[in-house]
Amino acid sequence: MVFFYWIYPRIADYFKTGQTLHEFLGTRYHSRGLRILASLVTIVVFTGTVGLELFGGVFLFQKLGILPILDPVTLAFTIALALVIYAVMGGFKVAVRTDRFQVGFIALALIIIIAAGYKFSMGQNISLTQFIGSEWMTPNTFVSDPIWIIAMLFMFFPFQLCVMDMWQRCAAVEGKVDYVRRMIKYDIIGFIPAFSIPILIGILVKTAGLNLSDTNDALFAPLIHTMGPLWVGIMYAGLFAAILSTADTLLICSAHSFVRDVLGSINGINFNPLSPERQERAVLSARLWSIVVGVAAVGVMVLFNWFSLYDLIIAVFSAQIVFFIPLIVAIIWPQFASTRSASAIASISFGFMTPILVVGIGKILGDQLLVNAAPIAGFIVSLLVFSALLWWKREPSYEKQQG
């Protein structure tokens, strides 16, 4: 977030006419193919992420005891249908309105979880002083798995610059630097507890050696036993709201990118301005694509027969940060980028496939260290491929390509 805050003024002017991350890449590299490729990569990643969100929803309903009535796939289709209906009918307006209610439930759920966790810890005779002098507070705890820590750095440092929804938020305020930087400041405040609290809780539980018979119940079973039915219901509502608030945004962003970056590029559509007839057709295409992504996301659940949730999260998130190298070159050296579209296309293509293959191979070999290294592998391959082609035979200028 700090890096995005620092580099944002360099791209602010783009949002006066452009909207998406992929359009920016296509414009700076003068390549329609790169724009389409980048959009398809984002759509695949977002479809996978929505699939992970659906799995989270099924998991929550499983804990409520609904799965004996509905099998997981049917339940996932039901959740996806609910998402698609209000995303198709209302778009971002409905997503924003529902977020107002969802944020309230999320805040309540967080308070309940903290209170229940405290109550549970007291019941287990676990006090804060027990951990202050224990190993979890020593530097060794935070460097015990250096590959994983480096991988998280590679994955999250460039993440905000590489995700489409962040660019859409900038486009919503027409790229105004003051507005965007203020938004980033608030995001930084929210992201610190959002990421640090779960990590510290995980370290705490692992170091304490709590006896949790089922790893799937590591969070829910101990806490549920300390709460009444009403509080359990509110907690589930908050957790489910967190899932929906992400999934609907990704669904709408995927549809928007498909229409603007893929169909728009292929058909040569000028969206500034858009005729009423074209606008109606674009909205219809976006709605149809929302349905496609929603159904495809359910298919991601099939992968849980072979991969863990952690494995898929690593693969999905790592596959998107491969935009970082082409983006940095496009932002800092736009003239140079205008003749290096082949380098960007190859970098994104190989970088996208690498973490997916690394996770798959690591799973086959039973090597968790290899799985953990997927973000590093994807980033390095993207960098090496771009660098190898960087000084390749100079490509024709954009004007010659058009003429």
C-alpha positions in Angstrom: 0.0 0.0 0.0 2.9 2.4 0.8 4.5 1.6 -2.5 1.2 2.2 -4.4 0.8 5.5 -2.5 4.3 6.6 -3.6 4.0 5.6 -7.3 0.4 6.5 -7.9 0.9 10.1 -9.1 2.8 8.7 -12.1 -0.4 7.0 -13.4 -3.0 9.4 -12.2 -3.5 11.1 -15.5 -4.3 7.8 -17.2 -7.7 7.7 -15.3 -9.0 10.8 -17.1 -9.7 8.5 -20.2 -8.9 5.0 -19.1 -10.4 2.6 -16.5 -8.7 -0.8 -16.2 -5.3 -2.1 -15.4 -5.3 -4.1 -18.7 -6.2 -1.0 -20.7 -3.2 0.8 -19.2 -0.8 -2.0 -20.2 -2.3 -2.2 -23.7 -1.9 1.6 -24.1 1.6 1.9 -22.8 2.9 -1.1 -24.7 0.8 -0.3 -27.8 -0.5 -3.8 -27.9 -4.1 -5.0 -28.2 -2.9 -8.6 -27.6 -1.3 -7.7 -24.3 -4.5 -6.0 -23.1 -6.6 -9.0 -23.9 -4.0 -11.4 -22.4 -3.8 -9.4 -19.2 -7.6 -9.3 -18.9 -7.9 -13.1 -19.4 -5.3 -13.7 -16.7 -7.3 -11.5 -14.3 -10.6 -13.2 -15.2 -9.0 -16.6 -14.5 -7.6 -15.5 -11.2 -10.8 -13.8 -10.1 -12.8 -16.9 -11.1 -10.5 -19.0 -8.9 -10.8 -16.4 -6.1 -14.7 -16.5 -6.3 -14.4 -20.3 -6.2 -12.4 -20.0 -3.0 -15.1 -17.7 -1.6 -17.8 -20.2 -2.5 -15.8 -22.9 -0.7 -15.8 -20.6 2.4 -19.5 -20.3 2.2 -20.0 -24.0 1.9 -17.7 -24.5 4.9 -19.8 -22.1 7.0 -23.0 -23.9 6.1 -21.3 -27.2 6.8 -20.7 -26.0 10.3 -24.4 -25.0 10.6 -25.3 -28.6 9.7 -27.0 -27.8 6.4 -24.8 -30.1 4.3 -26.8 -33.3 5.1 -29.7 -31.7 3.2 -27.7 -30.2 0.3 -24.5 -31.7 -1.1 -21.5 -29.2 -1.4 -21.9 -28.6 -5.2 -25.6 -27.9 -5.0 -25.0 -25.6 -2.1 -22.2 -23.8 -4.0 -24.5 -23.4 -7.0 -27.1 -21.9 -4.7 -24.7 -19.3 -3.2 -23.3 -18.5 -6.7 -26.9 -18.0 -8.0 -27.6 -15.5 -5.2 -24.4 -13.7 -6.1 -25.1 -13.7 -9.8 -28.7 -12.5 -9.4 -27.9 -9.3 -7.5 -24.7 -8.7 -9.4 -26.5 -9.0 -12.7 -29.6 -7.0 -11.7 -27.9 -4.2 -9.8 -24.2 -4.1 -10.6 -21.8 -2.0 -8.5 -24.7 0.1 -7.1 -26.2 -2.9 -5.4 -22.7 -4.1 -4.3 -22.1 -0.8 -2.6 -25.5 -0.8 -0.9 -25.1 -4.3 0.4 -21.6 -3.4 1.7 -23.2 -1.0 4.1 -25.0 -3.9 5.8 -22.2 -6.3 5.4 -19.7 -4.1 7.1 -21.9 -3.9 10.2 -22.2 -7.7 10.4 -18.4 -8.1 9.8 -17.7 -5.6 12.7 -20.1 -7.5 15.0 -18.6 -10.8 14.0 -15.1 -9.5 14.8 -16.2 -8.3 18.2 -17.9 -11.6 19.0 -14.9 -13.7 17.9 -12.5 -11.6 20.0 -14.8 -11.9 23.1 -15.3 -15.7 22.5 -11.6 -16.2 22.0 -10.9 -14.5 25.3 -13.6 -16.6 27.0 -12.1 -19.7 25.4 -8.6 -18.8 26.5 -9.7 -18.3 30.1 -11.5 -21.7 30.0 -8.2 -23.3 28.9 -6.3 -21.4 31.6 -4.3 -19.6 28.9 -3.2 -16.2 30.0 -1.4 -13.4 28.2 1.6 -13.7 30.6 2.0 -17.3 29.5 3.1 -16.1 26.1 5.0 -12.9 26.9 8.0 -14.9 27.9 7.5 -17.8 25.6 9.1 -18.6 22.2 6.4 -17.0 20.1 7.7 -13.5 21.2 11.2 -14.2 20.1 12.6 -13.3 16.7 13.2 -17.0 16.0 9.5 -17.6 15.7 9.2 -15.1 12.8 12.1 -16.5 10.9 11.6 -20.2 11.5 10.3 -20.6 7.9 12.3 -18.1 5.8 11.0 -19.5 2.4 7.4 -18.8 3.4 8.2 -15.3 4.8 10.1 -14.3 1.6 7.2 -15.8 -0.5 4.7 -13.6 1.4 6.9 -10.6 0.7 7.0 -11.4 -3.0 3.3 -12.0 -3.1 1.9 -9.0 -1.1 4.4 -6.3 -1.8 3.3 -5.8 -5.5 -0.2 -7.0 -4.9 -2.1 -3.7 -4.7 -0.5 -2.5 -7.9 -1.5 -5.7 -9.7 -5.1 -6.2 -8.9 -7.9 -4.8 -11.1 -10.3 -3.8 -8.3 -7.7 -1.3 -6.9 -7.5 0.3 -10.3 -11.3 0.5 -10.5 -11.4 2.3 -7.2 -9.0 4.9 -8.6 -11.1 5.2 -11.8 -14.2 5.8 -9.7 -12.7 9.1 -8.5 -11.3 9.9 -12.0 -7.8 9.4 -10.7 -7.7 12.4 -8.4 -4.4 12.1 -6.5 -5.7 13.6 -3.2 -8.7 11.3 -3.1 -6.7 8.2 -3.9 -3.9 8.9 -1.4 -6.5 9.6 1.3 -8.2 6.3 0.4 -4.8 4.5 0.6 -4.1 6.0 4.1 -7.4 4.6 5.4 -6.7 1.2 3.7 -3.3 1.0 5.4 -4.9 1.5 8.8 -7.4 -1.2 8.1 -5.0 -3.6 6.5 -2.6 -3.7 9.4 -5.0 -5.4 11.8 -6.7 -7.3 9.0 -3.4 -9.1 8.2 -1.5 -9.0 11.4 -4.2 -10.3 13.8 -4.8 -13.6 11.9 -1.1 -14.2 11.6 -0.4 -13.5 15.3 -3.4 -15.7 16.3 -2.0 -18.5 14.2 1.4 -18.2 15.8 -0.2 -18.1 19.2 -2.3 -21.2 18.7 0.6 -23.1 17.1 3.1 -22.2 19.9 0.6 -22.9 22.6 0.1 -26.5 21.2 -3.6 -26.4 21.7 -5.2 -29.8 21.3 -7.7 -29.4 18.4 -8.8 -32.8 17.2 -10.0 -31.6 13.8 -7.9 -29.0 12.0 -11.0 -27.8 10.2 -12.4 -26.8 13.6 -9.3 -24.9 14.7 -11.3 -21.7 14.8 -15.0 -22.6 15.0 -15.4 -25.6 17.3 -13.6 -24.1 20.4 -15.4 -20.7 20.0 -18.8 -22.1 19.3 -18.8 -23.9 22.6 -18.4 -20.7 24.4 -21.3 -18.8 22.7 -25.1 -18.9 22.7 -27.1 -19.6 19.5 -27.8 -15.9 18.8 -24.1 -14.9 18.9 -23.1 -17.9 16.8 -25.7 -16.8 14.2 -24.4 -13.2 14.1 -20.8 -14.5 13.8 -21.7 -16.7 10.9 -23.6 -13.7 9.3 -20.5 -11.6 9.6 -18.2 -14.2 8.2 -20.6 -14.9 5.3 -20.9 -11.1 4.7 -17.1 -10.9 4.4 -17.3 -13.6 1.7 -20.0 -12.0 -0.3 -18.5 -8.5 -0.1 -15.4 -9.8 -1.9 -17.1 -12.3 -4.3 -19.6 -9.8 -5.8 -16.9 -7.2 -6.5 -14.7 -9.8 -8.2 -17.6 -11.0 -10.2 -18.6 -7.6 -11.5 -14.9 -6.6 -12.2 -14.5 -9.8 -14.3 -17.5 -9.0 -16.3 -16.5 -5.3 -16.8 -13.0 -6.4 -17.9 -14.3 -9.0 -20.3 -16.6 -6.5 -22.0 -14.2 -3.5 -22.0 -10.8 -5.2 -22.5 -11.6 -8.4 -24.4 -14.8 -7.7 -26.5 -14.0 -4.0 -26.8 -10.4 -4.7 -28.1 -11.5 -7.4 -30.5 -14.4 -5.4 -32.0 -12.6 -2.0 -31.8 -15.2 -0.4 -29.6 -14.7 3.2 -28.4 -16.2 3.4 -24.9 -15.7 7.2 -24.7 -18.5 7.9 -25.5 -20.7 4.9 -26.0 -23.9 5.1 -28.0 -27.1 3.9 -26.3 -27.4 0.9 -28.5 -23.8 -0.1 -27.8 -24.3 0.5 -24.1 -27.3 -1.8 -24.0 -25.3 -4.5 -25.7 -22.4 -4.0 -23.4 -24.6 -4.3 -20.3 -26.1 -7.5 -21.7 -22.7 -9.0 -22.4 -21.5 -8.1 -18.9 -24.6 -9.8 -17.4 -24.1 -13.0 -19.4 -20.4 -13.0 -18.5 -21.2 -12.7 -14.8 -23.3 -15.8 -15.1 -20.4 -17.6 -16.8 -17.9 -16.6 -14.1 -20.3 -17.6 -11.4 -20.8 -21.1 -12.8 -17.1 -21.5 -13.6 -16.3 -20.6 -10.0 -18.3 -23.5 -8.7 -16.1 -25.8 -10.9 -13.1 -24.6 -8.9 -14.5 -26.6 -5.9 -13.7 -29.8 -7.8 -10.0 -29.0 -7.3 -10.5 -29.4 -3.5 -10.5 -33.1 -4.2 -6.7 -32.8 -4.8 -5.6 -29.5 -3.4 -5.9 -27.9 0.0 -7.4 -24.4 0.5 -3.9 -23.1 1.2 -2.5 -24.6 -2.0 -5.1 -23.0 -4.1 -4.8 -19.6 -2.4 -1.0 -19.6 -3.0 -1.5 -20.6 -6.7 -4.3 -18.0 -7.3 -2.7 -15.0 -5.6 0.8 -15.8 -7.0 -0.5 -15.9 -10.6 -1.6 -12.3 -10.5 1.5 -10.5 -9.3 3.2 -11.3 -12.6 1.9 -8.0 -13.9 4.3 -6.2 -11.6 7.4 -6.1 -13.8 5.6 -5.0 -17.0 3.7 -2.4 -15.0 6.8 -0.9 -13.5 8.5 -0.6 -16.9 5.3 0.9 -18.3 5.0 3.4 -15.5 8.7 4.5 -15.3 9.8 4.1 -18.9 6.7 4.5 -21.1 8.6 5.3 -24.3 10.8 2.2 -23.9 7.7 0.1 -23.1 6.0 1.2 -26.3 8.4 -1.1 -28.3 8.6 -4.0 -25.9 5.1 -5.6 -26.0 6.6 -9.1 -26.8 8.6 -8.9 -23.6 5.5 -8.1 -21.5 3.4 -10.8 -23.2 6.0 -13.5 -22.6 6.7 -12.3 -19.0 3.0 -12.4 -18.1 2.4 -15.8 -19.9 5.3 -17.6 -18.3 4.9 -15.9 -14.9 1.3 -16.8 -14.8 1.9 -20.5 -15.5 4.9 -20.9 -13.2 3.3 -20.7 -9.7 0.4 -22.9 -10.9 2.8 -25.6 -12.1 5.0 -25.2 -9.0 2.0 -25.8 -6.7 0.9 -28.8 -8.7 4.4 -30.4 -8.8 4.8 -29.7 -5.1 1.5 -31.3 -4.3 2.5 -34.4 -6.4 5.9 -34.7 -4.7 4.4 -34.0 -1.3 6.9 -31.1 -0.9 5.3 -28.3 1.0 8.4 -26.2 0.8 8.1 -26.2 -3.0 4.4 -25.1 -2.7 5.5 -22.3 -0.4 8.0 -21.1 -2.9 5.4 -20.6 -5.7 5.2 -16.8 -5.4 9.0 -16.5 -5.5 9.2 -18.8 -8.6 6.5 -16.9 -10.4 8.0 -13.5 -9.8 11.6 -14.6 -10.7 10.4 -16.3 -13.9 8.4 -13.2 -14.9 11.5 -11.0 -14.2 13.9 -13.3 -16.1 11.7 -13.7 -19.1 11.1 -10.0 -19.4 14.9 -9.3 -18.9 15.9 -11.9 -21.5 13.7 -10.4 -24.2 14.3 -6.8 -23.1 17.3 -6.3 -25.4 15.9 -8.5 -28.2 15.6 -7.2 -31.7 13.7 -3.9 -31.5 10.1 -4.1 -32.3 8.5 -1.9 -34.9 7.1 1.4 -33.5 3.4 1.7 -32.9 3.0 4.1 -35.8 4.6 1.5 -38.2 2.5 -1.3 -36.8 -0.7 0.8 -37.5 0.5 2.0 -40.9 
